[in-house]
Amino acid sequence: MSGHSKWSTIKHKKGAADAKRGKLFSKLIKEITVAARLGGGDPTSNARLRAILDKARTANMPSDNVTRAIKKGTGELEGSSYEEAIFEGYGPGGVALYIECLTDNRNRTVSELRHLLTRMGGNLGESGCVAWMFSKQGVLTFDKSVGEDKLMEVALEAGAHDIEDDGDTLTVVTDPASFEQVRKTLNDKGLATTEAEVTMVPQNTVKLEGHDAERMVKLMEALEDHDDVQKVSANFDIDSSVLEKLAS
């Protein structure tokens, strides 16, 4: 199982997703604002904005929030100017971390992330130190109730290149260029995603146990709770028995 899928499973078992709804909205607003600034406010001609609006709908984000974020991005309303920033580093046990941020103060973000990683047994590294351990892929997650056989048939015909059984969920993996087409085809066939994004997926994983596993879970939670962090990719794996203890 990929590090991306493993962390999704951990969050599901810990019931963390619903508890972070307000935080999710603020992150989505940043994403929508930047996407609208870079590609315009019309989702029909802005694939990046279209994908984020799908995430906002899935999260039941109020339409007024979406409209204001788009207008801030296009300059119709005043708002903070965010820049994209990538940070790389290591967590407990040598786990590679690829951290994608949107920030209005890069120096502040660097300082806060360095402090957070150091406190949790990791460290911030140089640009490029771990990026080579990941590949950019489209990842679509489904509840198992959709049916594995049906999902596999439709996904492969649509251009997906792999389907993974992650225990509680099924994951469809695509190359980034095919992501939009695969997502649309699956949704048109009534196969609704629980998550869908283009993200950095680790090529291999580090097995964590004991104290390192506990600290890594706490680090991931702290990173995702940070206002500037939009997405964290990490190459760790945890045995199900250890996961059950952490989720309890």
Protein Blocks (a to p, Z undefined) as FASTA:
>chain_A
ZZklmmmmmmmmnommmmmmmmmmmmmmmmmmmmmmmnojafklmmklmmmmmmmmmnop
afklmmmmmmmmnopagcddddddddddddehhiacddddddfbfklmmmmmmmmmmmno
pacddehklmmmpccdddddddfklopklmmmmmmmnopabdcdehjaccddddfklmmm
mmmmmmmnopacfbdcdddddfbdcddehjlmmmmmmmmmmmmmpmklmbdcddddddfk
lmmmmmZZ
